[in-house]
């Protein structure tokens, strides 16, 4: 009994001290005992270990026609501009030796000049393009994408280092190395596309699969230009109000589909049957689309309501600046969007769960000429509904696949960036959130109401970086404390083991060898079952909470990207001729 008691005390003390070292962590002992167990639902310690970061966004609706960010790829790292597209699922840039690539912003990527580049073979587990699937060309993994307006991209798949926007090491990323471009992709100034679609091949999905970020990202397109892209679970400012609508999964897998329940103009709900929004590919949030496209009936009713209000408030219809398109435009308004409240009505898109996206004139008009504005909403027949960049200017859209929802936070992008930097400087944020200063922006559409705030991006970057450094020092101090605790723990266990040896020697001397073995065996049998069950339960929890590997994640679903759908990806930057 003495031996059994000693063994039991040693195990209990070891268990308690193990839990106290790193709460919630998983430790496997050589004997098969796994303590303590992982929690199942995104514990705070795991969020603390995941990374978060911000990339500055550049571009505009009117002058550039798209929004883009810059990625650091390769070793040594080189910067490439890519259009942020939540309707695309593959990231790609032109590569050296491209047979037919346009003249873009930066020199083509050279995988042979990067010491960390890996050209994917056909049998590589990472050679997975979704649908259409990868091809095998010269024993190398090859992708191809063709879009409805007849632009296309094709090339080899490579894996290389991506400089995540924080102070930590780069991460591995699979992307396309273009060998050919046509159409708008060939003519655009940006180097390539950043595929952020709802798919396992997408840029952010790879970061999730590798355990870098949580399955959340946020995107804000600013007015009159620029914005911010948040990778990972970055909380919005405390005073910001976010409304959520469910993310649908029953339609096209690689789109971010939501339910639209109605539209209102000037406080009046338009007489529309909500079922019309379910036709085609449904309602899609697509950052790669410049404007917004509605089913024919919804377009007619909404445009008529806006037209009636505008012309009853003194505006006159006028042809658009571009004779190629039959735009709906008006003249006689002030030059600044901020002064349009008395000339154009407010509108709202009402999504599932009564999530309302507020639409001041800024979010459904674009400036044609000074004092002249055109409707940035177009007729899309029965193909579906596309909510493009014009309708979400200065709205943070949070794509929260972890909770199957999309959030809308109405707040100027520059103010979001400045507020997050201020939070980071006063209290280090989980994940080492880092805000980067954007490059010099292009000429604004009109004067910016947030110029002073935008000027603080560099200061915000410095503050956030200092906060990250403070957190790293705190982590080192915590690790030192853990080390000292483990040393003390080892001394305690050694002392107990020594006492056990003395008790065993005493029992051998007074009770005899056989009696000792009998009692020790009985004691171990009584406690073996409990610890065995604990070990099995620990293994089960580990299986449930361990992030999937890249190869496992890559087979979860199928990319249903189809070139036959109208206004797919890049072609939606161009307006249809029938509007």
N, C-alpha and C positions, 0 to 999 in steps of 0.2 A: 504493500500500500504506500509505503514511503516513496518508492521509485515512481509509481504511477502518479502520485501527487506532484512530484518534482517535474516530471515530463509535462503534465498538464499545465503547471504554472509557467514553464518555459514557453510553451506554445501560446498560451493566452497573452503573456506579456509581449511576445514577438508580434502577435496579431495586432494588439492595441498600438504598439509603437509604430508598426508599419502604416496603419491608417493615419497616424498623426504626422507622418513625415510629409506626404503629399496627398491631401484630401482628394479622394475620387480617382487617384491614379491606379494603374494596373500593374501589379508586380507578380512575376511568376518565379516560384522557388523550385529548385532542382528536384525536390521531392514530389512535385505535382500540385502543391497547394498554391492557389491563386487568390491573392488578397490585395486590396479590397476589390469589389465589383464595380464595373462601369455603370453609370446611369444611362438610361435609354434616350432621353429626350433633350439633346443638345445642352449638356451641363455647362455651367459658366466657365469652368476651368478649360473646357475644350475651345469655347469661343475665344478665350484669352490667348490660346496658343495659335489660333488661325490669324492670318494676316489680312490687312485691309490697306487700301491705297487709293489715291485719286490721280486721274490723268486729266490735264486741261484739254478742253475741246475748243476747236476753232472752226470758223465757217459761219454762214448765214443763209437765210432763205432766199433773199433777193439776189445778192451780188455773186455768191459762190454757188448756191443751189444745193449744198449739202453741208454736213458737219463732219469733221474728222479729228482724229487725235494722232499722236506720234508714238510709235513703239520702238523700244531699243531691242534689237535682235542681233545675235551672233557674238563672237569673241574675236577681236575687240568689238564692243557694241557699236552698232550703227543705227541711226534714227531713220524711220520710214513713216510716211503719212498714210493713214488708212481711213476710209470712210466707215463710220460706225453704222452697222446695218443689222437691226434685229430681225430682218427678214431673210438673212443669208446665214449659212451654216459652216462655211469654210473661209478661213482667213488666207489671203494670198497677196504676194508682192512680185514684181518682175525680177527675174534672175539673169545673171550674166549669160550671154549666149542665146537669149530669147530670140526665137525665129521671127516673131512679129509682135513687138510690144511698143507702145507709144512713148512719147517723151514726157516724162513725169517730173515730179518735184525733186527727186533724189536719184543718185546713181544706182543702177540695178544692184541687187544683192548678189554676192558671190559666195556660195557655200564652200568653195575650195579655199577661200581666204579666211574662213572662220574655223578656229581650232576646235570648236565644240559642235560643229554641224555634223549631222548624220543623215545620209541619203537613204531613205527607206526602201528596202527590198520588197518584192511582191509578197513574200511569206512572212514579213514582219507583222506582229500583232497590231501595230499602230497603223498599218496600211488599211484604213477603213474610211471610206468617203460617204457612207450612207447611200442615198439614192439620188442620182445614178451612182452605182458602185464604182470603186477604183478599177482601173485597167492595169494590165501589166505590159510595159513597154521597155524593151531591152533589159529585162529582169529588174526593172525599177517600178515602184508604185506611182501611178499616174492618175490624175483627176481631170474631169472635164465638166464645165457648167455652161449651159446655153440659156439665155433669157428671151422673153417674148418679143422684145423690140430688136432681137437679132444681135445683141452684143453677146460676147462669150469670153470665157477664160479657161485655159487649160495649162497643165504643167505637172511637174514632179512633186511628190510630197517629201518634205524634209522635217527633221527635228533639230531644234537648236535652242540656245539660251534666250530667254526673255527677261529683260531687266524690269522686275516687278517694282512699282513705284514706292519703295520704302528703303530702309537702310540695310536690308538683309540680302543674302546672295540671290542671284538669278534663279529662275525655275525653267524647266524644260517645256517646250511648246512645239506642237506639230502644226505646220502651215504649208501652204502651197507655194511652190517655186515656179513662177509662170514661164511658160515657153511660148505662149501665144495669147493675144488679146484682139478683140474686134469691137466695133461700135462705140458706145459711150465709155466703156471701160478703157478702150484704147485712147480716147480723146480726153479723158478727165486729167486734171492736174495732180490730184492725189495719187500716190504710188499704187495703192491697192484697196482691198476691202477687209474690214474687221468683222467677221461673221459672228454675231452675237445672238443667233436664233435659238429657238427652244429645242435643242438637239444635243446629243452627246458629242458631236464633232466640234461644236461651237467653242469659241475662244474661252469664255468663262467656264464652260463645262469641263474643259481640260484642267483648269485651275482647281475646280471642285474635286475632280477625280483624283488629283494628286495631293489632296489634303491641304491646299494652300489657302483657299478662302471658303467661306460658307456659301451655300447655294443662293446667293442674293447679289444683285448689282443694281445700281441706280444711275439714271441718265438724265441730264438737264441740258436742254438747248436754250441758250440765252437770247434776249433781245437787247440791242439789234444784232448781236453777234456772239460767238463763242459760247462757252458753257463748261460743264464738268462731268466726268465719268467716274463713279465710285465703284470700286471692285471690292466685294465682300459686304459684310453686314455692318454698315456705317449708319449710326442712328442720326435721324434728322434733328435739327435744333429743337430745343424743348418747347419753344413758343410756336413752332410750325404745326399746322393741322393737316394730317394725312387721312385721306379717305381710301378705302380698299374695295375692290371688286374681285370676285372669284376669277381665277385663271382656268379657263376651260381646257379639258384634255381630250374631248371626244371628237374634235375636228382634225385639222391638219397638225401633225405632231411637231413640226418645226416652226409653226407660227405661234405668236402670243395672242391667242383668241380670248375675247371677252364677250359678255352678253350686253347688247344695247337695248334699252327698254323704251327710249324715246328721245325727242329733241324739243327744246323750247326756244322761242325767240321773243324777246321783250316781255318775258314773264308768262307767255301763253304757250301751252303745250300744243304742238302741231298735230293735226289729225292724221296720224300715221299708224299703220298696222305694224307692231313690233316684229311680226314674223318675217317681214321683208328683209330684216337685217341678218336672218339666219341663212339666206341663200348664198350660193357660191362658196367662197372660202370663209364666210362669216365675217365677224368684225375683228380686224387685225391691227395691232399696234406695231407700226413699222417705221423705225427711225431712218431707214433708207429711202423713204418716200418723202419728197419735199412738201407736197400739198395733201389735202384730204379728199377722198373720193367716196361718194355715197351712192346707194341704189337710185335709179332714175326718179322714182316717185318722191323719195326723201329729198333729193337734190332740188326738184322742181318746187316743192312746197317751201323748203328752207330759203332758197334763193328768192322766191317771190315775196316772202315775208320780209326779208332784209331789203329788197328793192323798194317795197311799199313804204317802209319806215324811212329809208334814206331819202327818197324823192319827196316824201311829205315833209321833210325837214330841210328842203331847199337845195338838195344836190341834183345834178343833172347827169343823165346817162351819157357815156362817151366811149368811143372805141379804145381798145387797149393800145399800148405802145408797140406791141408786136403784132403786125397784120397777119402773121401766120396762124394766130389763134383767135377764136371768136370769144374773147374774154368779156365778162360782165363787169363793167367799170363805171365809176362816177367821178365827176369833177366838182370843184367848189368847196372842198373840205380843207381844213388847216393842214400844214405840211407835217406836223408831228402827230404820231399815233396817240400820244398822251392827251391830245385835245379833241379826240373824235367822239367823245361820249355823247355829245349833243346832236350828232349827225348819223350815227349808226347804232343799232340796238345791241344789247347784251344777248347772248345765247347760252345754251347749256346742252351738253351731251349727257344723257342719263344712262348709266350703266347698271348692271346687276347689283343687288344689295343697296339700291338707291345712292350709289356713288355718283356724284355730279361733278363733271369737269366744266368749270366756269369758262365761258368764251367771250371775253371782251373783244372789240373790233381787232385788236392786235392778233388774235388767234384764229381769225378766219379771213383776213384781208392781207394783200401785199401791195406795197407802194409801186405804182407804175411810172408816174412822173410826179414832180412836185405838185401837191394838192390833188392828185388823182390816185384813186385806190381801186383795186380789182379784187373780185371774189377769189379766195384761195381754196374754194371747195368746188369739185367738179363731178360731172355725171359719170358713173361707172357701170351703167346698165344694170344687169343682174349678176355681175361677177362677184360682188361682195363689197365690204366696206373697209377702207384703209384710213386709219388715223395717222396722218403724216406730221412732219416736223412743225409745220405752220401752226397747228392746233395745240401744240404743247410747249410753245415758247415760254420760258420762265416757269415751267412746271417740272418738278422732279418726279420722274416716273421710276418707281421701285419695282423691279421684276423679282418677286419673292417666290421662287419655285419651291423653297423649303416648306412654305405654308400654302402653296397653290393659290397665290393671289397677286394682284397688281395694285400698287399704291400711287395716289396722285397727291403731291404736296405743292400747292401754289405758293411759290416764293422765288424771287430773282436768284438765278444761279450764282451770281457773284456774292450775294449775301449768304447763301448756303456755305460757300467755300470759306468766307471770312469767319462765319460763326463756328464752323467746325475747327478752324485753326485756333480760334480763341479758346475753345474748349480744350484742345490738345495742349495749349501752352499753360493753362491753369491746372489741368488734371490730366496726366497721361492716359490716353484712351487705349482700350484693348486692341491688340492687333497692330500697334505701331502705325496709326493712320498718318499718312504723309500727303501734304498738299503741295503740288508743283506749280511754279509760275508759268503761265502760258507765254508763247512766243508773241512777238509784236503782231497784233491783229490787223486784219484788212480794214479798209475804209468802212465806217459804220453806215447802216441804212439811213439812220437819222441820229441826232445827238443822243448819247447814252445818259439815262437818268441815274446810273450807278457808276459813273466814271471814278469817283473817289474810292468806292468799294473795290472796283477792279484794280486800282492802283495798289491795293494792299495784298495782292497775291504773293508777292515776293516775301513780304514780312510774314504772311501766314505760313509760307513754306519753312522759313527759318524757325518760327515758333514751334511748328509741329515737329520739325527735326530735333530741336532741343528736347521737346517732350519725350520723343522716342529714345533719346540718349539717356534721359533720367530713368525711364522704365528699364532700359538694359542694365543700368547700375543697380536698380532695385532687384532685378532678377538675379544678378551675380551675388548680391548680399543674401538673397533667399537661398541660393544654391550653397553658399558657405555655411549658412545655418543648418541646412539639411545635412551637409557633410558632417558637421560636428555632432548633430543628433545621432547620426548613424554610428559614429565612433563610440559614443556613450552607450548606444543600444548594443553594440558588439561586446563592449566590456561587461554589460549587465548579463547578457546571455552566457558569456564565458564564465562569469562568477557562478551563475546557476548551474552550469554544466559541471563545474568543479565540485559544488556541493552534492550534486547527484552522484558523482563518482565516489565521494566519501561515504554517502549513504549506501551505495552498492557494496563497497568494501566491508562496511559494518554488517550488512545483511549476510554476506558470504561467510563472515567469521562466526556469526551467531546463529543463522538460520540454515545455512547450507546452500550449496549451489542449486540443487533441484528446486527448492522452495522459491528461490529468487526468479528462476526462469518461468515457473508457473505463474507467479503473481504478475510479472512484467507482461507475459503473453496475454493474460486476462485483461489487464488494463488497456493494452493497445487494441484489443478486439473491441472493447466497449467504446473507444473513441474513434476507431477507424471509419465507421459508417458515416458519422456526422461530417468529418472532414472530407471524405470522399464525395459526398453529395455537394458540399460547398465548392469543391474543385470543379465538378461537372457543371454546376450552375455558373461559375465564373467563366468557363469556356463558352457556354451558350451565350452569355451576355457579351463576351468579346466578339463572337461571330456576328451578333446583331449590330454592334456599334462601330466596328472597325471599318474605315472608309474603303470603298471598292478600289481595286487596282484599276489602272487605265484600261487594261485588256478586258476586265470584267465589265467596267462601265460602258465600254464601247459597244457591247452587245445588248444593252438594255432595250433600245428602241431603234426605229428605222427612220432615217431622214426621208420625208415624203415630198421634198422639193420637186416641183414640176415646172418645166419650162413652158408648158402649154397654157398655164394660167396667165391671164392678162395682168399687166402691171406688176410683174414679179421682180423683186429686188431693184436693180439699178435702172431699169427702163422707166420706173415710176417717177424719176426725176424730171422726165420730159412729159409735158401735158398732152393729152390726147387731142387729135385734130378735130374731133367732133364736139368739142366744148365751145 
